[in-house]
Amino acid sequence: FIRHVDRIIQEDYIPTLQDILVMRQPSKAIRETLTLIGTTAVRTVDLAEQSHYLHKHLHYFESVDTVMFIVSLSNRLFSSHQAEAESELEASVRLFETIVTSPHMLKKDFVVFLNKLDLLRSEIEEASSDDIASVCEG
């Protein structure tokens, strides 16, 4: 992914067959990937479903300079399952707060990526004004 970020972030990006084959698969395992970008080593640690055990995994981040936090903007905000969407969003916020305020992370840099903007746009276009108002009030 990181090697192809310039191509992927283009407005007219269309996934290739290879992009589809290597897209993220749901997993309960921790995945660690090392990628070289020029002379810089970028280590990516994906906690996947392990984020609720964050205290067990903070050692992965002790030697990092920067933490990337990727947030999905599409949580079905305007669906009939509003409570589920809120708890997903609240869980993401709590996880971010836990990471940022951890004593191990106080001197780290953070970059937050907001993912799935296209899906959020679609949800907003399809939502009623009452649905949008209820999300904005929260």
Phi and psi in degrees as a GROMACS rama.xvg file:
@    title "Ramachandran Plot"
@    xaxis  label "Phi"
@    yaxis  label "Psi"
@TYPE xy
-61.6368  -36.3187  ILE-2
-63.6353  -24.3505  ARG-3
-111.417  15.4571  HIS-4
-60.5339  -36.7773  VAL-5
-60.5665  -37.3367  ASP-6
-75.2965  -40.3252  ARG-7
-70.3279  -31.9389  ILE-8
-82.6011  -1.88758  ILE-9
-65.5697  142.598  GLN-10
-57.5245  -35.1899  GLU-11
-97.4015  21.2415  ASP-12
-58.2405  130.661  TYR-13
-125.728  123.625  ILE-14
-61.0049  139.338  PRO-15
-84.6423  171.015  THR-16
-58.4155  -40.9609  LEU-17
-62.7807  -40.9631  GLN-18
-57.363  -44.3583  ASP-19
-67.0499  -40.6641  ILE-20
-66.3507  -30.3074  LEU-21
-105.797  11.5867  VAL-22
-62.673  158.868  MET-23
-62.2563  130.17  ARG-24
-104.693  137.277  GLN-25
-56.5291  136.325  PRO-26
-151.91  149.75  SER-27
-97.0286  -2.20322  LYS-28
-90.4478  152.544  ALA-29
-81.0109  131.069  ILE-30
-114.96  129.363  ARG-31
-120.341  131.634  GLU-32
-132.326  135.675  THR-33
-111.357  125.712  LEU-34
-128.3  136.823  THR-35
-97.2103  126.088  LEU-36
-117.406  102.257  ILE-37
64.8025  -119.803  GLY-38
-104.529  7.6462  THR-39
-99.7542  127.453  THR-40
-87.4995  126.364  ALA-41
-114.688  115.774  VAL-42
-102.615  125.884  ARG-43
-111.338  128.182  THR-44
-119.936  117.31  VAL-45
-104.589  112.29  ASP-46
-77.9804  -14.2897  LEU-47
47.8456  -124.756  ALA-48
-80.1306  4.64492  GLU-49
-91.7174  1.72549  GLN-50
-61.1321  -26.3013  SER-51
-73.669  -10.0791  HIS-52
-107.584  33.5123  TYR-53
-52.9098  -41.2953  LEU-54
-57.159  -28.2225  HIS-55
-76.1827  -21.3414  LYS-56
-112.436  4.82194  HIS-57
-61.0472  -25.5562  LEU-58
-60.8157  -23.7722  HIS-59
-62.6502  -24.7017  TYR-60
-107.438  1.56936  PHE-61
-62.0244  -35.2821  GLU-62
-99.2056  8.15703  SER-63
-83.3495  155.225  VAL-64
-94.4277  -36.1493  ASP-65
-134.98  138.758  THR-66
-110.463  126.477  VAL-67
-98.7318  127.353  MET-68
-116.438  119.333  PHE-69
-106.915  122.75  ILE-70
-117.35  129.806  VAL-71
-80.3705  124.296  SER-72
-79.8228  -12.3712  LEU-73
-103.399  99.6416  SER-74
-123.145  29.9517  ASN-75
52.2138  51.0081  ARG-76
-58.9343  -29.5223  LEU-77
-110.218  20.966  PHE-78
-87.8379  175.393  SER-79
-73.1207  -9.99494  SER-80
-97.7858  47.1672  HIS-81
-55.3039  -40.8234  GLN-82
-61.7879  -40.2055  ALA-83
-63.9898  -44.2699  GLU-84
-62.594  -41.6849  ALA-85
-63.8173  -41.8056  GLU-86
-69.3443  -32.2541  SER-87
-64.0803  -46.28  GLU-88
-64.9182  -45.0948  LEU-89
-62.002  -38.4235  GLU-90
-63.7372  -40.1885  ALA-91
-64.0665  -43.1236  SER-92
-64.4352  -44.7309  VAL-93
-61.4471  -42.317  ARG-94
-61.9674  -45.6816  LEU-95
-60.9937  -45.2575  PHE-96
-60.1681  -41.2368  GLU-97
-62.2161  -44.3228  THR-98
-66.5892  -48.9338  ILE-99
-63.8929  -35.9598  VAL-100
-92.8091  -0.653576  THR-101
-64.5585  136.475  SER-102
-55.208  -29.857  PRO-103
-72.0304  -17.6981  HIS-104
-110.4  0.266544  MET-105
-59.9397  -29.3162  LEU-106
-107.762  19.074  LYS-107
-94.3324  153.243  LYS-108
-89.1235  145.508  ASP-109
-122.966  137.988  PHE-110
-124.293  125.532  VAL-111
-107.134  122.909  VAL-112
-103.324  128.744  PHE-113
-99.4705  116.282  LEU-114
-104.875  153.865  ASN-115
69.4372  38.6541  LYS-116
-59.1348  -35.6718  LEU-117
-61.8806  -38.7252  ASP-118
-70.8991  -37.1327  LEU-119
-62.6178  -43.2301  LEU-120
-58.0179  -43.7234  ARG-121
-62.4437  -41.8185  SER-122
-63.7328  -40.925  GLU-123
-65.243  -42.4744  ILE-124
-62.4438  -33.8987  GLU-125
-89.5733  -11.8919  GLU-126
-81.4507  153.318  ALA-127
-81.4121  162.571  SER-128
-64.2786  -31.8722  SER-129
-65.0306  -41.3595  ASP-130
-61.8418  -45.1915  ASP-131
-63.8376  -43.3722  ILE-132
-61.5628  -39.4441  ALA-133
-66.5624  -34.5314  SER-134
-71.6165  -41.116  VAL-135
-66.4623  -32.4768  CYS-136
-68.7009  -31.8883  GLU-137
